Amino acid sequence: ALAISPVLFNGGATQLPNLAGAGNTYVRGINNAGVAAAVVQSTGGNDRAALLSNSGAVQLASISGFNAAGAFDVNNNGIAVGYVLSNGRTNADGSLPLVGNGAGSQRAVIWTDGVATQLASPAGAVNSVAYAIADDGTVTGMYRSTNNQVHGVVWKNGVPTTLALPSGQSRVFI
């Protein structure tokens, strides 16, 4: 199998350091300092969340009861967002790494100084994931409801607000 390694393009390609045992690494976001948020997968192992930069690779902590994690974005203050997962992998290379209901427990998280904190779930949410974080701390993501529909969500000061769907649309498309 072909392993995917992290590369930073800044007028040329630069190989970034990676976590030990990495197979595929998916860089999903990067800040102005060149720190990349990533999902690191090893053969047969759980997803791991990491921040990668020219100065090294740092695995981000998970939360008790969750064995897997992935980082999708990091803002210019070094605060990252992503998910924790009961175990296993998401479709990290795809556009919707939000697991379906019944496929495990997945929660949106925010990492401050490498420590993970679960974001509050919107009413009716089963699984959730955070995709982006602004420098002011506003977080965006999505969740699956009890009927397995996908909805957009914004967390401001840790409080979730479900985004209204356009008329006639039954789920978020990304």
C-alpha atoms as an extended CHARMM CRD file, in Angstrom:
* protein
*
       174  EXT
         1         1  ALA       CA              0.0000000000        0.0000000000        0.0000000000  PROA      1               0.0000000000
         2         2  LEU       CA              1.1130000000        3.5180000000       -0.7640000000  PROA      2               0.0000000000
         3         3  ALA       CA              1.6630000000        5.6550000000        2.3240000000  PROA      3               0.0000000000
         4         4  ILE       CA              0.6710000000        9.2790000000        2.1680000000  PROA      4               0.0000000000
         5         5  SER       CA              3.1660000000       11.5910000000        3.9110000000  PROA      5               0.0000000000
         6         6  PRO       CA              2.7200000000       15.2280000000        4.9330000000  PROA      6               0.0000000000
         7         7  VAL       CA              4.3050000000       17.8010000000        2.6500000000  PROA      7               0.0000000000
         8         8  LEU       CA              4.1940000000       21.5790000000        3.0720000000  PROA      8               0.0000000000
         9         9  PHE       CA              4.2390000000       23.6410000000       -0.1360000000  PROA      9               0.0000000000
        10        10  ASN       CA              5.6970000000       27.1110000000        0.3290000000  PROA      10              0.0000000000
        11        11  GLY       CA              7.4180000000       27.9500000000       -2.9280000000  PROA      11              0.0000000000
        12        12  GLY       CA              8.4680000000       24.2660000000       -3.0130000000  PROA      12              0.0000000000
        13        13  ALA       CA              7.7660000000       21.0080000000       -1.2420000000  PROA      13              0.0000000000
        14        14  THR       CA              9.0070000000       20.4560000000        2.2990000000  PROA      14              0.0000000000
        15        15  GLN       CA              8.6400000000       17.0760000000        4.0060000000  PROA      15              0.0000000000
        16        16  LEU       CA              7.1140000000       17.5830000000        7.4510000000  PROA      16              0.0000000000
        17        17  PRO       CA              8.0430000000       15.4540000000       10.4620000000  PROA      17              0.0000000000
        18        18  ASN       CA              5.4840000000       12.7770000000       11.3000000000  PROA      18              0.0000000000
        19        19  LEU       CA              4.4100000000       10.6430000000       14.2450000000  PROA      19              0.0000000000
        20        20  ALA       CA              6.1690000000        7.3200000000       14.7920000000  PROA      20              0.0000000000
        21        21  GLY       CA              4.3500000000        4.4300000000       13.1070000000  PROA      21              0.0000000000
        22        22  ALA       CA              2.4840000000        6.6990000000       10.6790000000  PROA      22              0.0000000000
        23        23  GLY       CA              1.0760000000        5.1340000000        7.5420000000  PROA      23              0.0000000000
        24        24  ASN       CA             -1.1640000000        7.7050000000        5.8990000000  PROA      24              0.0000000000
        25        25  THR       CA             -1.1880000000       11.2890000000        7.1190000000  PROA      25              0.0000000000
        26        26  TYR       CA             -3.8950000000       13.6960000000        6.0140000000  PROA      26              0.0000000000
        27        27  VAL       CA             -3.1670000000       17.3880000000        6.5400000000  PROA      27              0.0000000000
        28        28  ARG       CA             -6.5480000000       19.1160000000        6.7840000000  PROA      28              0.0000000000
        29        29  GLY       CA             -5.6810000000       22.6570000000        7.9140000000  PROA      29              0.0000000000
        30        30  ILE       CA             -2.7330000000       24.9850000000        8.4090000000  PROA      30              0.0000000000
        31        31  ASN       CA             -2.1740000000       28.2940000000       10.1850000000  PROA      31              0.0000000000
        32        32  ASN       CA             -0.0300000000       31.2990000000        9.2010000000  PROA      32              0.0000000000
        33        33  ALA       CA              2.9600000000       29.9470000000       11.1580000000  PROA      33              0.0000000000
        34        34  GLY       CA              3.0120000000       26.7560000000        9.0610000000  PROA      34              0.0000000000
        35        35  VAL       CA              1.5900000000       24.5010000000       11.7880000000  PROA      35              0.0000000000
        36        36  ALA       CA             -0.5540000000       21.8270000000       10.1440000000  PROA      36              0.0000000000
        37        37  ALA       CA             -3.5000000000       19.9840000000       11.7090000000  PROA      37              0.0000000000
        38        38  ALA       CA             -3.5370000000       16.3290000000       10.7060000000  PROA      38              0.0000000000
        39        39  VAL       CA             -5.1660000000       12.9300000000       10.9630000000  PROA      39              0.0000000000
        40        40  VAL       CA             -2.4410000000       10.2830000000       11.2220000000  PROA      40              0.0000000000
        41        41  GLN       CA             -3.2940000000        6.6560000000       10.4560000000  PROA      41              0.0000000000
        42        42  SER       CA             -1.1250000000        3.6080000000       11.0280000000  PROA      42              0.0000000000
        43        43  THR       CA             -1.6790000000        0.1810000000        9.5460000000  PROA      43              0.0000000000
        44        44  GLY       CA             -4.4970000000       -1.4410000000       11.4990000000  PROA      44              0.0000000000
        45        45  GLY       CA             -4.4220000000        1.2930000000       14.1430000000  PROA      45              0.0000000000
        46        46  ASN       CA             -6.6950000000        4.0470000000       15.3500000000  PROA      46              0.0000000000
        47        47  ASP       CA             -6.6710000000        7.6000000000       13.9600000000  PROA      47              0.0000000000
        48        48  ARG       CA             -4.3680000000        9.9700000000       15.8610000000  PROA      48              0.0000000000
        49        49  ALA       CA             -4.6280000000       13.7570000000       15.9780000000  PROA      49              0.0000000000
        50        50  ALA       CA             -1.4070000000       15.6790000000       15.4340000000  PROA      50              0.0000000000
        51        51  LEU       CA              0.0740000000       19.0850000000       14.8470000000  PROA      51              0.0000000000
        52        52  LEU       CA              2.9750000000       19.0230000000       12.3740000000  PROA      52              0.0000000000
        53        53  SER       CA              5.5180000000       21.7530000000       11.6550000000  PROA      53              0.0000000000
        54        54  ASN       CA              9.1200000000       22.1340000000       10.5850000000  PROA      54              0.0000000000
        55        55  SER       CA             10.0780000000       21.9290000000       14.2680000000  PROA      55              0.0000000000
        56        56  GLY       CA              8.4210000000       18.5570000000       14.8840000000  PROA      56              0.0000000000
        57        57  ALA       CA              5.2910000000       16.4400000000       15.2170000000  PROA      57              0.0000000000
        58        58  VAL       CA              3.1320000000       16.5080000000       18.3340000000  PROA      58              0.0000000000
        59        59  GLN       CA              0.3550000000       14.0140000000       19.0210000000  PROA      59              0.0000000000
        60        60  LEU       CA             -2.6820000000       15.6540000000       20.5880000000  PROA      60              0.0000000000
        61        61  ALA       CA             -4.3100000000       14.0740000000       23.6350000000  PROA      61              0.0000000000
        62        62  SER       CA             -7.5590000000       12.1700000000       23.4210000000  PROA      62              0.0000000000
        63        63  ILE       CA            -10.3540000000       12.0240000000       25.9920000000  PROA      63              0.0000000000
        64        64  SER       CA            -10.9440000000        9.1150000000       28.3620000000  PROA      64              0.0000000000
        65        65  GLY       CA            -13.1970000000        6.5440000000       26.6950000000  PROA      65              0.0000000000
        66        66  PHE       CA            -12.1050000000        7.5120000000       23.1790000000  PROA      66              0.0000000000
        67        67  ASN       CA             -9.1960000000        5.6690000000       21.5380000000  PROA      67              0.0000000000
        68        68  ALA       CA             -8.9460000000        7.6010000000       18.2620000000  PROA      68              0.0000000000
        69        69  ALA       CA             -8.7620000000       11.2680000000       17.2910000000  PROA      69              0.0000000000
        70        70  GLY       CA             -8.1510000000       13.5710000000       14.3360000000  PROA      70              0.0000000000
        71        71  ALA       CA             -7.3250000000       17.2660000000       13.9390000000  PROA      71              0.0000000000
        72        72  PHE       CA             -8.8590000000       19.2560000000       11.0620000000  PROA      72              0.0000000000
        73        73  ASP       CA             -7.8160000000       22.8400000000       11.6710000000  PROA      73              0.0000000000
        74        74  VAL       CA             -5.5310000000       25.0120000000       13.8020000000  PROA      74              0.0000000000
        75        75  ASN       CA             -5.9030000000       28.7580000000       14.1980000000  PROA      75              0.0000000000
        76        76  ASN       CA             -3.1740000000       31.3730000000       14.5290000000  PROA      76              0.0000000000
        77        77  ASN       CA             -3.3460000000       31.0600000000       18.3350000000  PROA      77              0.0000000000
        78        78  GLY       CA             -2.3650000000       27.3630000000       18.1090000000  PROA      78              0.0000000000
        79        79  ILE       CA             -5.8270000000       26.0970000000       19.1190000000  PROA      79              0.0000000000
        80        80  ALA       CA             -6.8800000000       23.0420000000       17.1180000000  PROA      80              0.0000000000
        81        81  VAL       CA            -10.2450000000       21.3730000000       16.4560000000  PROA      81              0.0000000000
        82        82  GLY       CA            -11.3610000000       17.9730000000       15.2170000000  PROA      82              0.0000000000
        83        83  TYR       CA            -12.8430000000       14.8560000000       16.7770000000  PROA      83              0.0000000000
        84        84  VAL       CA            -12.3930000000       11.9800000000       19.1590000000  PROA      84              0.0000000000
        85        85  LEU       CA            -13.7550000000        8.5610000000       18.2070000000  PROA      85              0.0000000000
        86        86  SER       CA            -14.4840000000        5.5130000000       20.3480000000  PROA      86              0.0000000000
        87        87  ASN       CA            -12.0340000000        3.5500000000       18.1770000000  PROA      87              0.0000000000
        88        88  GLY       CA            -10.9930000000        2.9930000000       14.5790000000  PROA      88              0.0000000000
        89        89  ARG       CA            -10.7590000000        5.3160000000       11.6280000000  PROA      89              0.0000000000
        90        90  THR       CA            -12.8200000000        7.8450000000        9.7630000000  PROA      90              0.0000000000
        91        91  ASN       CA            -12.7830000000        8.4830000000        6.0480000000  PROA      91              0.0000000000
        92        92  ALA       CA            -10.0020000000       11.0200000000        6.6760000000  PROA      92              0.0000000000
        93        93  ASP       CA             -9.1810000000       11.4400000000        2.9860000000  PROA      93              0.0000000000
        94        94  GLY       CA            -12.8320000000       12.0400000000        2.0760000000  PROA      94              0.0000000000
        95        95  SER       CA            -15.0690000000       15.0470000000        2.3770000000  PROA      95              0.0000000000
        96        96  LEU       CA            -17.2640000000       13.6790000000        5.1960000000  PROA      96              0.0000000000
        97        97  PRO       CA            -15.2300000000       12.0780000000        8.0030000000  PROA      97              0.0000000000
        98        98  LEU       CA            -18.3180000000       12.0710000000       10.2250000000  PROA      98              0.0000000000
        99        99  VAL       CA            -19.1390000000        8.4990000000       11.1920000000  PROA      99              0.0000000000
       100       100  GLY       CA            -22.6800000000        7.2410000000       10.8100000000  PROA      100             0.0000000000
       101       101  ASN       CA            -24.8910000000        6.5170000000       13.7620000000  PROA      101             0.0000000000
       102       102  GLY       CA            -24.1180000000        3.0370000000       15.0700000000  PROA      102             0.0000000000
       103       103  ALA       CA            -20.5420000000        3.1370000000       13.7070000000  PROA      103             0.0000000000
       104       104  GLY       CA            -19.0300000000        4.2940000000       16.9950000000  PROA      104             0.0000000000
       105       105  SER       CA            -19.1470000000        7.3180000000       19.2230000000  PROA      105             0.0000000000
       106       106  GLN       CA            -17.5880000000       10.4550000000       17.6970000000  PROA      106             0.0000000000
       107       107  ARG       CA            -17.4710000000       13.8890000000       19.3640000000  PROA      107             0.0000000000
       108       108  ALA       CA            -16.2780000000       17.3250000000       18.2850000000  PROA      108             0.0000000000
       109       109  VAL       CA            -13.2950000000       18.5550000000       20.3150000000  PROA      109             0.0000000000
       110       110  ILE       CA            -11.0620000000       21.5650000000       20.7550000000  PROA      110             0.0000000000
       111       111  TRP       CA             -7.4040000000       21.3000000000       21.8200000000  PROA      111             0.0000000000
       112       112  THR       CA             -5.8370000000       24.0970000000       23.8410000000  PROA      112             0.0000000000
       113       113  ASP       CA             -2.1560000000       23.5500000000       24.6640000000  PROA      113             0.0000000000
       114       114  GLY       CA             -2.6060000000       19.9330000000       23.5130000000  PROA      114             0.0000000000
       115       115  VAL       CA             -5.4150000000       19.1870000000       25.9840000000  PROA      115             0.0000000000
       116       116  ALA       CA             -8.7070000000       18.0030000000       24.4520000000  PROA      116             0.0000000000
       117       117  THR       CA            -12.0700000000       19.3240000000       25.5950000000  PROA      117             0.0000000000
       118       118  GLN       CA            -15.2850000000       17.9490000000       24.1820000000  PROA      118             0.0000000000
       119       119  LEU       CA            -17.5260000000       20.5940000000       22.6130000000  PROA      119             0.0000000000
       120       120  ALA       CA            -21.1470000000       20.6680000000       23.7820000000  PROA      120             0.0000000000
       121       121  SER       CA            -23.4420000000       18.6140000000       21.5580000000  PROA      121             0.0000000000
       122       122  PRO       CA            -26.3920000000       20.3080000000       19.8900000000  PROA      122             0.0000000000
       123       123  ALA       CA            -29.8200000000       19.0040000000       20.9170000000  PROA      123             0.0000000000
       124       124  GLY       CA            -30.5540000000       15.7500000000       19.0880000000  PROA      124             0.0000000000
       125       125  ALA       CA            -26.9270000000       15.1290000000       18.0750000000  PROA      125             0.0000000000
       126       126  VAL       CA            -25.5690000000       11.5840000000       18.0300000000  PROA      126             0.0000000000
       127       127  ASN       CA            -22.0990000000       12.1020000000       16.4750000000  PROA      127             0.0000000000
       128       128  SER       CA            -20.2800000000       15.3650000000       15.7920000000  PROA      128             0.0000000000
       129       129  VAL       CA            -17.0490000000       16.7650000000       14.3610000000  PROA      129             0.0000000000
       130       130  ALA       CA            -15.4230000000       20.2240000000       14.3470000000  PROA      130             0.0000000000
       131       131  TYR       CA            -13.8910000000       21.2920000000       11.0280000000  PROA      131             0.0000000000
       132       132  ALA       CA            -12.6130000000       24.8390000000       11.3680000000  PROA      132             0.0000000000
       133       133  ILE       CA            -11.6740000000       27.4150000000       13.9960000000  PROA      133             0.0000000000
       134       134  ALA       CA            -11.3270000000       31.1740000000       13.5410000000  PROA      134             0.0000000000
       135       135  ASP       CA             -8.7930000000       33.2270000000       15.4450000000  PROA      135             0.0000000000
       136       136  ASP       CA            -11.6300000000       34.5390000000       17.6620000000  PROA      136             0.0000000000
       137       137  GLY       CA            -12.3960000000       30.9530000000       18.7510000000  PROA      137             0.0000000000
       138       138  THR       CA            -15.5730000000       30.4490000000       16.6970000000  PROA      138             0.0000000000
       139       139  VAL       CA            -15.7540000000       26.7940000000       15.6420000000  PROA      139             0.0000000000
       140       140  THR       CA            -17.7270000000       25.2850000000       12.7540000000  PROA      140             0.0000000000
       141       141  GLY       CA            -18.6080000000       21.6680000000       12.1440000000  PROA      141             0.0000000000
       142       142  MET       CA            -21.4270000000       19.2340000000       11.6900000000  PROA      142             0.0000000000
       143       143  TYR       CA            -23.3560000000       16.5330000000       13.4670000000  PROA      143             0.0000000000
       144       144  ARG       CA            -25.6380000000       13.5950000000       12.7420000000  PROA      144             0.0000000000
       145       145  SER       CA            -29.0580000000       13.7130000000       14.3510000000  PROA      145             0.0000000000
       146       146  THR       CA            -30.9660000000       10.7460000000       15.7640000000  PROA      146             0.0000000000
       147       147  ASN       CA            -32.5210000000       10.1600000000       12.3130000000  PROA      147             0.0000000000
       148       148  ASN       CA            -28.9860000000       10.1400000000       10.7520000000  PROA      148             0.0000000000
       149       149  GLN       CA            -29.4070000000       13.5140000000        9.0090000000  PROA      149             0.0000000000
       150       150  VAL       CA            -26.3210000000       15.7350000000        8.7800000000  PROA      150             0.0000000000
       151       151  HSD       CA            -26.5810000000       19.3220000000       10.0810000000  PROA      151             0.0000000000
       152       152  GLY       CA            -24.1650000000       22.2410000000       10.2370000000  PROA      152             0.0000000000
       153       153  VAL       CA            -23.2670000000       23.7360000000       13.6060000000  PROA      153             0.0000000000
       154       154  VAL       CA            -21.3610000000       26.7680000000       14.9140000000  PROA      154             0.0000000000
       155       155  TRP       CA            -19.9010000000       26.9040000000       18.4310000000  PROA      155             0.0000000000
       156       156  LYS       CA            -19.4340000000       30.4160000000       19.8080000000  PROA      156             0.0000000000
       157       157  ASN       CA            -17.9460000000       30.5560000000       23.3180000000  PROA      157             0.0000000000
       158       158  GLY       CA            -18.5920000000       26.8070000000       23.4970000000  PROA      158             0.0000000000
       159       159  VAL       CA            -22.3390000000       27.1360000000       22.8510000000  PROA      159             0.0000000000
       160       160  PRO       CA            -23.6160000000       25.1900000000       19.8090000000  PROA      160             0.0000000000
       161       161  THR       CA            -26.0650000000       26.7200000000       17.3330000000  PROA      161             0.0000000000
       162       162  THR       CA            -27.5170000000       24.5140000000       14.6090000000  PROA      162             0.0000000000
       163       163  LEU       CA            -27.4740000000       26.1210000000       11.1790000000  PROA      163             0.0000000000
       164       164  ALA       CA            -30.8100000000       26.2700000000        9.3710000000  PROA      164             0.0000000000
       165       165  LEU       CA            -31.0380000000       24.1970000000        6.2090000000  PROA      165             0.0000000000
       166       166  PRO       CA            -32.1490000000       25.8830000000        2.9980000000  PROA      166             0.0000000000
       167       167  SER       CA            -35.7710000000       25.2310000000        2.1050000000  PROA      167             0.0000000000
       168       168  GLY       CA            -36.2280000000       21.7440000000        0.6680000000  PROA      168             0.0000000000
       169       169  GLN       CA            -32.7670000000       20.5060000000        1.7210000000  PROA      169             0.0000000000
       170       170  SER       CA            -32.6400000000       17.5880000000        4.1470000000  PROA      170             0.0000000000
       171       171  ARG       CA            -28.9100000000       17.5360000000        4.9690000000  PROA      171             0.0000000000
       172       172  VAL       CA            -25.6420000000       19.4510000000        4.7410000000  PROA      172             0.0000000000
       173       173  PHE       CA            -23.5540000000       18.7830000000        1.6230000000  PROA      173             0.0000000000
       174       174  ILE       CA            -19.8260000000       19.4090000000        1.6570000000  PROA      174             0.0000000000
